[in-house]
């Protein structure tokens, strides 16, 4: 039996290769996973997990909507600069008079939550280390618990800083209205093709660390083409959390999201 993953339509799919190559969604061989003997049972369990998660995500959205709060799920790989960017963002929101809360997700420690303290936002920390080896993502029930520690009636916006990972966070709807990915240009132009589920799930890609571009052998045009091939609707905003380059455009987009009246969240919110 092969590895399982979730399709865009929410179904759980099993790859059973028997050692053969398999073409799927434009990708090549997935490798030989024929040693698994619990395939059907695992599919049923995963379908139940995703179904329960999606119900919890909708309940989160309902609670946020009832309080008039918008929610953005912020995802990235580790080290892409999410927390530094988020610190800049919280300062801007504070100065603009917008009331923000943060659900801070990490496997262990309060390091990132501590970095965001004192910037005018309510902070609710979620450590996932009690999961199987440390959960590599936040899910809707986790976020539901974190929301109970925020005074939603006193907020305009909740930013969910998801666990650093380019796979699992994209597959779990947490109840957000918009999805944003922080991508460091040091990660390579091929990442949209290697991690299409993540890039396909987001509304905005913040291309971070642009200040390093002169020192790197990076084909930015190729990266843009790769993103467009996976998600032509995604908006790319080029920023540097270190120098402040491009942050005005990001802040303008975020302010627009806060004041949006309607939304159509996908199953990756």
KARA-V692589 format. One record per pair of residues at least 6 apart in sequence whose ideal C-beta (glycine too) atoms are under 8 Angstrom apart, sorted by sequence separation. I is the first residue (numbers start at 1). J is the second residue. D is the distance in whole Angstrom. If there is no record, write none. Layout:
i = (I:I)
j = (J:J)
d = (D:D)
This chain:
i = (6:7:24:36:64:76:93:94:104:106:117:128:152:163:199:228:239:240:241:5:6:15:21:22:64:75:93:106:116:128:135:162:192:213:227:238:239:4:5:21:22:74:104:128:150:183:191:238:239:4:15:21:104:128:227:237:4:61:90:113:128:239:3:4:60:102:147:239:2:3:17:74:90:104:113:126:162:224:237:1:2:17:19:207:237:2:17:18:102:128:160:1:2:15:17:19:110:17:18:86:126:160:207:237:16:17:110:126:143:181:15:16:109:181:235:102:104:106:108:126:100:101:102:104:106:107:126:100:101:102:103:104:105:106:107:108:125:181:100:101:102:104:106:107:124:138:179:180:183:185:205:16:101:103:105:124:179:180:181:183:185:186:138:179:180:181:182:183:184:185:14:94:124:137:138:166:170:178:179:180:181:183:184:185:90:94:108:124:137:171:178:180:182:186:3:93:94:107:136:170:185:2:14:87:91:93:107:122:135:137:167:170:185:199:210:14:83:87:90:91:107:122:136:166:169:189:202:205:207:210:211:3:86:90:167:170:186:188:189:200:203:204:205:207:210:2:12:90:136:137:138:143:144:167:170:185:189:192:199:200:203:204:205:206:207:208:209:211:1:2:69:83:87:105:122:136:137:140:142:143:166:170:186:191:199:202:203:204:205:207:208:209:211:1:83:105:122:135:136:139:140:185:189:193:204:206:208:209:1:2:12:137:138:140:189:192:196:211:1:12:103:128:137:139:140:185:191:192:199:210:1:11:138:190:193:210:1:2:105:189:192:193:1:4:12:121:185:192:4:192:6:10:103:1:4:103:6:10:103:206:204:103:101:112:204:101:101:101:99:100:103:105:99:100:101:102:103:105:107:99:100:101:102:103:104:105:106:98:99:100:101:102:103:105:98:100:102:93:201:202:201:200:89:197:86:86:83:82:178:60:177:59:82:56:57:60:64:69:177:56:60:63:80:55:56:59:67:72:74:79:178:53:54:67:69:70:71:72:74:76:78:177:53:60:69:70:71:72:73:74:75:77:78:178:179:53:56:64:67:68:69:70:71:72:74:76:77:177:52:63:69:71:73:77:176:179:75:76:179:178:173:177:173:176:64:75:173:175:75:173:174:73:172:173:85:157:171:170:82:157:73:81:157:80:156:71:73:80:81:71:72:75:80:71:72:73:75:76:79:71:72:73:74:75:76:77:70:71:72:73:74:75:76:77:80:70:72:74:76:77:64:63:64:60:61:57:60:61:57:59:61:57:58:57:53:54:56:53:50:85:75:85:75:81:80:81:88:85:92:96:85:88:84:98:84:89:88:92:96:81:98:89:93:89:6:85:89:5:25:72:72:70:70:70:6:5:8:70:73:61:61:57:54:10:8:8)
j = (12:13:30:42:70:82:99:100:110:112:123:134:158:169:205:234:245:246:247:12:13:22:28:29:71:82:100:113:123:135:142:169:199:220:234:245:246:12:13:29:30:82:112:136:158:191:199:246:247:13:24:30:113:137:236:246:14:71:100:123:138:249:14:15:71:113:158:250:14:15:29:86:102:116:125:138:174:236:249:14:15:30:32:220:250:16:31:32:116:142:174:16:17:30:32:34:125:33:34:102:142:176:223:253:33:34:127:143:160:198:33:34:127:199:253:121:123:125:127:145:120:121:122:124:126:127:146:121:122:123:124:125:126:127:128:129:146:202:122:123:124:126:128:129:146:160:201:202:205:207:227:39:124:126:128:147:202:203:204:206:208:209:162:203:204:205:206:207:208:209:39:119:149:162:163:191:195:203:204:205:206:208:209:210:116:120:134:150:163:197:204:206:208:212:30:120:121:134:163:197:212:30:42:115:119:121:135:150:163:165:195:198:213:227:238:43:112:116:119:120:136:151:165:195:198:218:231:234:236:239:240:33:116:120:197:200:216:218:219:230:233:234:235:237:240:33:43:121:167:168:169:174:175:198:201:216:220:223:230:231:234:235:236:237:238:239:240:242:33:34:101:115:119:137:154:168:169:172:174:175:198:202:218:223:231:234:235:236:237:239:240:241:243:34:116:138:155:168:169:172:173:218:222:226:237:239:241:242:35:36:46:171:172:174:223:226:230:245:36:47:138:163:172:174:175:220:226:227:234:245:37:47:174:226:229:246:38:39:142:226:229:230:39:42:50:159:223:230:43:231:46:50:143:42:46:146:50:54:147:250:250:150:150:161:253:151:152:155:154:155:158:160:155:156:157:158:159:161:163:156:157:158:159:160:161:162:163:156:157:158:159:160:161:163:157:159:161:157:266:268:268:268:159:268:159:161:161:161:257:140:257:140:164:139:140:143:147:152:260:140:144:147:164:140:141:144:152:157:159:164:263:139:140:153:155:156:157:158:160:162:164:263:140:147:156:157:158:159:160:161:162:164:165:265:266:141:144:152:155:156:157:158:159:160:162:164:165:265:141:152:158:160:162:166:265:268:165:166:269:269:265:269:266:269:158:169:267:269:170:268:269:169:268:269:182:254:268:268:182:257:174:182:258:182:258:174:176:183:184:175:176:179:184:176:177:178:180:181:184:177:178:179:180:181:182:183:177:178:179:180:181:182:183:184:187:178:180:182:184:187:175:175:177:174:175:172:175:176:173:175:177:174:175:175:172:173:175:173:171:206:198:208:202:208:208:209:241:239:247:251:241:244:241:255:242:247:247:251:255:241:258:250:254:251:171:250:254:171:196:254:257:257:258:260:197:197:200:263:269:265:269:269:267:267:266:267)
d = (6:6:7:8:7:5:8:7:8:6:6:6:8:6:7:8:6:7:8:7:8:6:7:7:5:8:5:8:6:4:8:4:4:7:6:7:4:6:6:4:6:6:6:8:7:7:8:5:6:7:7:8:4:8:6:6:5:8:6:5:7:8:8:8:8:8:7:6:6:6:8:7:7:7:4:6:8:6:5:6:3:6:5:8:5:5:7:8:6:7:6:6:6:5:6:6:6:6:5:7:6:6:8:7:8:6:8:8:6:6:7:8:7:7:7:5:6:8:6:8:7:6:7:7:7:7:5:4:4:5:5:5:5:6:5:5:8:4:8:7:7:7:7:5:4:7:6:6:5:6:6:7:7:6:7:7:4:7:7:7:7:6:5:6:5:5:5:6:5:5:5:6:4:6:6:7:8:5:8:8:7:7:5:7:6:3:7:5:5:6:7:6:5:6:7:7:7:4:6:5:6:6:8:6:6:7:7:5:7:6:7:4:6:6:5:6:5:6:4:8:8:7:5:4:7:7:7:5:6:6:4:6:6:6:7:8:7:8:5:5:8:7:7:7:5:4:5:5:7:4:7:4:8:7:4:6:8:7:5:5:7:5:5:5:5:6:6:6:6:8:8:6:6:8:8:5:4:7:8:6:5:8:8:8:5:6:7:8:7:7:7:7:5:7:7:4:7:8:8:5:6:5:4:5:6:6:6:7:8:7:5:8:7:5:4:4:5:7:3:5:7:6:5:7:6:7:8:5:7:6:7:8:6:7:7:7:7:8:8:6:7:7:3:6:7:8:8:5:6:8:8:7:6:8:6:4:6:7:7:6:8:8:4:7:6:8:8:5:6:7:6:7:5:7:7:7:7:6:6:5:5:5:5:4:5:5:6:5:7:7:7:8:7:5:6:6:6:7:6:8:3:8:7:8:6:6:7:6:5:6:7:8:7:8:4:6:8:5:8:4:6:7:7:8:5:7:4:7:6:7:7:5:7:5:5:7:7:8:6:8:3:4:5:6:6:5:4:5:5:5:5:6:8:8:7:7:6:7:7:8:7:7:8:7:6:6:7:6:8:7:6:7:6:5:7:6:8:8:6:8:7:7:8:4:7:5:5:6:7:6:6:8:8:5:6:8:7:5:5:8:6:6:5:5:6:8:4:6:6:6:6:7:4:4:7:7:7:6:7:5:5:5:5:5:4:8:5:8:7:7:8:7:7:8:7:8:6:7:8:6:7:8:8:7:5:8:3:8:4:7:7:6:7:4:6:6:7:7:8:7:7:6:7:4:6:6:6:7:7:8:4:7:4:7:7:8:6:5:7:5:6:7:8:7:5:8:7:7:7:7:6:6:5:7:8:7:7:8:6:7:8:6:7:5:8:7)
